[in-house]
Amino acid sequence: MIAAGNETGRLSQPAALGAAGWLGLAAAPTFAVMALLTCVAGADADMMCSAAHGVSPLSGMLPMYVLMSAFHSAPWLKLISRRRSAARGSSQMGLRRSR
């Protein structure tokens, strides 16, 4: 892997992310798309996957995919947080330089 540095000498986000990071970022949108496709396909797909159909509101494929998408959203939240803090840090650096 080729590491690219920025002005501070730290690794830039895309270079530091690596294959595992990209896989983690791919999980939430994949589950969201699967939930959308399950919703479009209708409830007929749930019939073959569930022995006790209609027992719980959380039974079925659609709620499972929505929950999996929510549980796998942590890498996206971390990435957004890092970018916001980096943007805040660079804007404060610009203010310090202009004074």
Secondary structure as the mmCIF struct_conf table of DSSP 4:
data_model
#
loop_
_struct_conf.conf_type_id
_struct_conf.id
_struct_conf.beg_label_comp_id
_struct_conf.beg_label_asym_id
_struct_conf.beg_label_seq_id
_struct_conf.end_label_comp_id
_struct_conf.end_label_asym_id
_struct_conf.end_label_seq_id
STRN STRN1 GLY A 5 GLY A 5
TURN_TY1_P TURN_TY1_P1 GLU A 7 THR A 8
BEND BEND1 GLY A 9 ARG A 10
STRN STRN2 LEU A 11 LEU A 11
HELX_LH_PP_P HELX_LH_PP_P1 SER A 12 SER A 12
HELX_RH_AL_P HELX_RH_AL_P1 GLN A 13 ALA A 41
TURN_TY1_P TURN_TY1_P2 ALA A 43 ALA A 43
HELX_RH_AL_P HELX_RH_AL_P2 ASP A 44 CYS A 49
BEND BEND2 ALA A 51 ALA A 52
TURN_TY1_P TURN_TY1_P3 HIS A 53 GLY A 54
BEND BEND3 VAL A 55 VAL A 55
TURN_TY1_P TURN_TY1_P4 PRO A 57 LEU A 58
BEND BEND4 GLY A 60 GLY A 60
HELX_RH_AL_P HELX_RH_AL_P3 MET A 61 PHE A 71
TURN_TY1_P TURN_TY1_P5 HIS A 72 SER A 73
HELX_RH_AL_P HELX_RH_AL_P4 ALA A 74 SER A 98
#
